[in-house]
Amino acid sequence: MSLRPYFFGVYHWRERLARIAAASALVAAAIVAFRRGGRTLRAVAVGIGTGALYRGGDATRRLLSPPPWALDRPKYDALGSILRIDDADRILDVGCGTGRSLVGLAPHLPDDCEVVGCDVFDDRVILGNGPRLARYNGARAGLAVSPVAGDASRLPFGDEAFDAVTASRVLHDVPEEHRDAAFAELRRVCADDGTVGLLELPVTPDGIDDHEAYWRGRLDDAGLVVERVATVARPTREGTYVAIVATPGRT
Ligand SMILES: C[S@@+](CC[C@H](N)C(=O)[O-])C[C@H]1O[C@@H](n2cnc3c(N)ncnc32)[C@H](O)[C@@H]1O
């Protein structure tokens, strides 16, 4: 077993590094002013320096949230334990990113199944988001991941290409005007006797509070029949993750 850590990338890295750089510059300016200034300037420098230190510390804490090496397994176990895909030969994880969801689901996937991860792989939001880390992290969890670049609302796969299709913490990121298309794509690429698994955050459009009902409704609208639901608390924030398993409805 490899002792190398996982590396799942750094979230919102550009915005947070910019805040850290701005706070560092303010702290440096405050130190110079404190050294050179009289009593009033020194008092101002202490106030500005203290505020900048606080803001820089907060940005650093956020930069490491979630920690790039941490999996937070329970939410993936919640989905994995209701997936029931022992017979699946081909599995697709939509929005796999750096592979965190595939690593989390790995203990629930059948041995020797083909594992494909699809993502837009945009590293402007997540530092390191790309096929290389999806493969690296997957391999550490015993999966041979084949990463494919593609958009959830126009998946680059044929109809019914997979026995199981998962999408973890992705569809809330897809703009609302493309979300119906993304759900229709989950249905299209899933075999008629296959399974779709969704793991989502309590992030819903304005005016909608019940995220479980919202995400169930989206699956339903795409012609998917909800079979099982599980919820799990979020470790550092309010609210729950919801895991939903659905199957293609008879048409
Ligand atoms: C919060 S990350 C989740 C990654 C992984 N599934 C997990 O559970 O950690 C969201 C991922 O969705 C991807 N994503 C966002 N919009 C997408 C789209 N329209 N099509 C495919 N992937 C998308 C992002 O690039 C990112 O990798």
The ligand as an SDF file (V2000), in Angstrom:
LIG
                    3D

 27 29  0  0  0  0  0  0  0  0999 V2000
  -16.8010   20.4450   -5.8340 C   0  0  0  0  0  0  0  0  0  0  0  0
  -15.9570   19.6500   -7.1380 S   0  0  0  0  0  0  0  0  0  0  0  0
  -16.4510   17.9670   -6.8240 C   0  0  0  0  0  0  0  0  0  0  0  0
  -15.4180   16.9940   -7.3000 C   0  0  0  0  0  0  0  0  0  0  0  0
  -15.6950   15.5510   -6.8510 C   0  0  0  0  0  0  0  0  0  0  0  0
  -16.8230   14.9920   -7.5530 N   0  0  0  0  0  0  0  0  0  0  0  0
  -15.8870   15.5060   -5.3420 C   0  0  0  0  0  0  0  0  0  0  0  0
  -16.8850   14.9710   -4.8710 O   0  0  0  0  0  0  0  0  0  0  0  0
  -15.0060   16.0030   -4.6440 O   0  0  0  0  0  0  0  0  0  0  0  0
  -16.9640   20.0590   -8.5570 C   0  0  0  0  0  0  0  0  0  0  0  0
  -16.3840   19.4990   -9.8590 C   0  0  0  0  0  0  0  0  0  0  0  0
  -17.3560   19.6600  -10.8790 O   0  0  0  0  0  0  0  0  0  0  0  0
  -16.7000   20.0510  -12.0520 C   0  0  0  0  0  0  0  0  0  0  0  0
  -17.6810   20.7060  -12.9180 N   0  0  0  0  0  0  0  0  0  0  0  0
  -18.2930   21.8980  -12.7320 C   0  0  0  0  0  0  0  0  0  0  0  0
  -19.1360   22.1620  -13.7480 N   0  0  0  0  0  0  0  0  0  0  0  0
  -19.0540   21.0860  -14.5980 C   0  0  0  0  0  0  0  0  0  0  0  0
  -19.6790   20.7640  -15.8290 C   0  0  0  0  0  0  0  0  0  0  0  0
  -20.5590   21.5940  -16.4110 N   0  0  0  0  0  0  0  0  0  0  0  0
  -19.3530   19.6010  -16.4240 N   0  0  0  0  0  0  0  0  0  0  0  0
  -18.4530   18.7450  -15.8560 C   0  0  0  0  0  0  0  0  0  0  0  0
  -17.8280   19.0080  -14.6850 N   0  0  0  0  0  0  0  0  0  0  0  0
  -18.1280   20.1590  -14.0690 C   0  0  0  0  0  0  0  0  0  0  0  0
  -15.5870   20.9690  -11.5630 C   0  0  0  0  0  0  0  0  0  0  0  0
  -14.5590   21.1050  -12.5260 O   0  0  0  0  0  0  0  0  0  0  0  0
  -15.1260   20.2250  -10.3180 C   0  0  0  0  0  0  0  0  0  0  0  0
  -14.1180   19.3090  -10.6070 O   0  0  0  0  0  0  0  0  0  0  0  0
  1  2  1  0
  2  3  1  0
  2 10  1  0
  3  4  1  0
  4  5  1  0
  5  6  1  0
  5  7  1  0
  7  8  2  0
  7  9  1  0
 10 11  1  0
 11 12  1  0
 11 26  1  0
 12 13  1  0
 13 14  1  0
 13 24  1  0
 14 15  1  0
 14 23  1  0
 15 16  2  0
 16 17  1  0
 17 18  1  0
 17 23  2  0
 18 19  1  0
 18 20  2  0
 20 21  1  0
 21 22  2  0
 22 23  1  0
 24 25  1  0
 24 26  1  0
 26 27  1  0
M  CHG  2   2   1   9  -1
M  END
$$$$
